[in-house]
Amino acid sequence: MIKTEYMGLELKSPVIIASSPLTQNIVSLKKCQEAGCGAVVLKSIFEEQIEADVQKVMSDNAEYLQHSSADDFYASTSRDYYIDRYMKLLTEAKKELDIPIIASVCAKSYDSWIDYAERFAKCGADAIELDYYPISSNAAVKGEDVDKTLLRFAEKARNAIDVPLSLKIGYKYSSLANIISSLDKIGINGLVLFNRFFRPDIDIDKIEMSSANPASSSDEYGEALRWIGLMSGEVKMDLVGNTGIHDGSTVVKMILSGAPAVEICTAVIKKGFPVVGTINSFVEDWMKAHGFSSISDFKGMLSQEHMKDGWKWERTQFLKTIN
């Protein structure tokens, strides 16, 4: 009843467990499947973290790495260790699970992104999710250049990877509608809206930089809902919601706006794996109450193209919503 399709992959539930500590080992991955999720996104492999770990180990062993050739060899071998470990998890997950396994990559350079993704695709990943978002801190770089960089990256990735390909992006673009439409034309199969990034904070006792709480709250789904509602009827690729999705009612909202599925993380971390079954049951009960026999019956019912007053998706001011 709640089966759905995402990027051509058949899902028994619209609930996907997002890249997170929940998906970093086979024991936890099995719990995701047992809980009733439709797919899992393996915890992202972060090139930046790999480089930091490699540099630390190399620094600790500097006296044994006197020559540059030894330096280069050790660094290359260490990077391969992390990639091989990720591929081992992917291979094991494909053997042990019968739901789609999506590999996730977060890299710093074009070549690394594509290299990792190609390896994971060959290793059996059902799809690849590329975690992309630039921090344009250089005032000399124009917004249009940031957009062009994203599109060049997406096109290169699409040409290199044969399996379904999604991008997990942020929403701070000058014309997000143009970005989404352009990515669709390139042939990207899915967009995850939106990425949840590292948020800086300051510890005023230690007087040093720290990180804010990475968990989402249940009222943070609005931007994803808006842009799925605005764009799902205009593009071929699938738009899925992410961030702030903590219960079944929000999942229903996402599907009504046009999403075939959602990615969740914080809800499971806070409430445990049973929350997946609770969400699935809510969606099923809601569908029965409203006479829907499949998700396709109501997917996109309230997208802009299917509403007489679709202009409401573009509203940015409160108007009469607050007295």
N, C-alpha and C positions, 0 to 999 in steps of 0.2 A: 504493500500500500504506500509506503514512503520511499520506495525506490526512486532514484533520480539518476541523471547522467551529467557528468562534468568532464569537459574536454574529450568527449567520446568514451570515457570510462564509466562503466556501470557501477553505481553505488547503491548498497542496500539501505542506506540512510543518508540524509543530506548533511549529517554532522561529520566533519573532517577534523581530526586532531591536528592542530597546527604545529609547526616546528617549535620544539621546546624541550625541556628536560624530560617531559613525558614520553618523548619519542627517541631517546638516545640509547636505549638498550633493548635487547630482545624480550626481556621479562616484562618491561613496561609496555612494549608494543603489543604483546599478547593480551595484556590487560585492556588495551584500547580496543582490540578486536572483540574480546569477550564482552565488553561493555556495550557493544552494538554500533560502533562508529562505521561510517561508510568508507573511509580511507584514512591514511596517516601520511603526514609529511615528516620525514626524518629530520632530526635536529640539524640545523644548518651547519655546514662545514665553513668555518670562518678563516679566510686566508690571513687576516690581520692577527687573529689569535695564534694561528700556526707560526707565523713569523715571530711573534713575541715569545712563544715557548722555545722556538729554535734558538733565538738570540740569547735567551737566558741560559740554556744548556751550553751553548758555545762559549758564553762568557765564563761559566763555571769551569769549563775545560780548556780555557784559553792557552794554558801552558803546554797542552798536548797538540794544539792546532796552530803551530808556528807558521806554517806555509800557507799561502793563499790557495793553492790547489787542494790542500787538505780541508781548508775552510769551506770551499765551494762544494767539495764532495760530501762533507758532513752535513751541510745545509740542505743539499739536494736529497740526500738519503733520509734526513729527518722529515722533510716535507712529504716524501713518498710514504713514510711510515704512517702519517696521519691519514693520507688519502687511502692507503691500503686498508687501514683499520675501518674507515667509513665504508669501503666497498665490501669488506667482510660482513659488516652489520647489514648492509643492503642485501647481500646474497643470502644470509641467514634468514632475514625477514621474508624474502621471496619464497623460501622453502617452508617456513613455519606458518605464514599467514595466507589467507585466501581473499584478502581485500587489496585494493590498489595501494602500491607503495610509491610515494612521490619523494624524490631526492631533492634536497634544498641546498643551494649554493650561494654564499655571500663572499665575494672576492673583491680585490682592489683594482685589478687590471683586466682588460678585455681577455688577454690570452689565458690567464688563470681561470676566469669564469668559464670560458669555452672548453678548456682542457678538462676541468673537473666534470663539467656537465656531460661531455662526450664519454668520459670514462664511466660515469654512472649509468648512462643510457646503455652502453655496451654490457654493463654488469646486470642489466635486467630491470632497471627502474621503469615503472609504468608511465611516469611523466617526470618532468624536471620543473622545479620552481626556482626562479632566479630572484634573489632578494636584492632589489636595486633602489638606491636613493642617494643622490649626491648632496653634499653640503657645499653650497656655492659661497664660500667665505671670501673669495677673491672679488673685490669690487670692480675689477676690470673685465670680468666675465659677464656677458650679457645673458639675459634670460633665454633668448632664442638659441644661444649657443649651448646652454644646458639642455634644452629640449632636443636639439640636433644630436647631441652626444648620446642621449638615451635612445633615440630612434636608430642611430648607427649601430649601437650596441645590440638592440633588439633584432635588427635585420641580420647582423652577423651571427647571432645566436640561432636565429630561426634557420638560416642556411646550413648551419653546422650540425643541428640536432634533429633527428628523425622522429623521436617520440613526442607526444603532446608537451607543449611548452607554455608555462605561465610566468608572469612577472608579478612580484609583490612590490607595490610602489606606494609612495606617499601622495598626498593630495595638494601639496604646495607648488603647483605649477600655475603660470599666468592664465593658461587656457587648458584646463584638464580635459574638457570635451574634445579639443583638437588632439591632445595626446592619446586619449583612448581610441578615437577614430583612426588615427595614424597607426597605432599599434595593431589594430584590427586589420588594416589593409596590408600590413607586413606579414600577417598570418599567425600572430600570437594567438594561442588557443584559449587562454584564460588570464584574467587579472584578479589579483587578490587585493581588495580595497578595505582597509589600508594598512600599510606597514606600521608596526609599533616600534619606534626607535629608542635608542638609549637617550635618556633625558638627564641632562646635567643638573646638579644641585651643588650647594655649598654647605659644608659642615662648619657652623659658626663657632663651635667649641674648639675644634682642631684648626680652624682657619685654613681649610683646604678644600679642594674640589671633591665632590662625591657624586653618587648617582641617586636619582629619585626612584621611588618604588616602581618597578616595571609592570606591576599588575594593572589590569584595566578595571574600570568601574562599569556598572551596568547601564550607565547613561551615556556611554561614549560611542554608540553605534550610529548616531545621527548622520555624520558625513558620509559614511559608507552607504547608508540607506538612501540618502539624497542622490548620490551619483549613480547608484544602481538603478534607482527609479528614473533618473534622467536619461541614462545611456543604454540600458539593457535592450530597449526596443530598436536601437539604431545600429547595433553591431552584431556580428555573427558570433564573436567569441563570448565565452561565459564570464560573467562578473560575479564573484563571490564575496560575501561580507566577512570582515575580520575586525576584531577589537570591540569590546563591550557587549559581546553576545553571551549572555549568562543564563538564558532560559528559553523555554519552548516558544513563548509568545514572540520573542525577538526573532527567532528563526522563522516563524510564520510571516512576520513583517518583511524579512529579507526576501523570502520567496515571492510574496505578493508584489514586491517592488521589481522582481525579475531575476533574482539569484537562484540558481539551481541547487546551491549548497552554501554552507558557511564553514569557516574555520574557527575553532574555539581552543582556548588554552587556560586562561585564568579560572574559568568556571570549574574546570576539572581539578586544577590545583587547589582551589578553595573548598570544593564540595566532594571531591573524590570521583572515581570513575563511574559510580552509579548515576551521576547527573546526566550522563549520555542517554541512559535508558529512560530517565525522567523526561528529557527533552523529546526523545522519540515518541514516547507515550502521549505527551501533550500534543504533538503535531498530529498523531493519528486520531486522537479524540476530537481535536478541532476540525479535522477534515470530515469525520463522520457527522459531527454536529452541523456542518455547513453543506453536506451532501457532495463532497468531493471524493472521488475514488482513486485519484492519483495526483501527484505533485504537479504534473503538467496541466491539470485541470485549472489550477489557479496561479501558476507561475506567471508573473508579469501582469496580473490582472489590474494592478494599480500602478503600472509603469506609466510614464508620461504619455506615451502613444495610445494608451488604452483608457485614459481618463478624459472626461469632457473638460474638467478643470485642471488639466495637467500642468498649467502654469504654477500651481501651488508648489511644485518641486523646486521652482526657481526663487521662491520667496526667501528673502534674507532678513526682513524686518519683522517685528512681532505683530504689527497691525493690531487686531483685536484679540489676539491670543492671550494677552495679559491686560487685565482691566486696571 
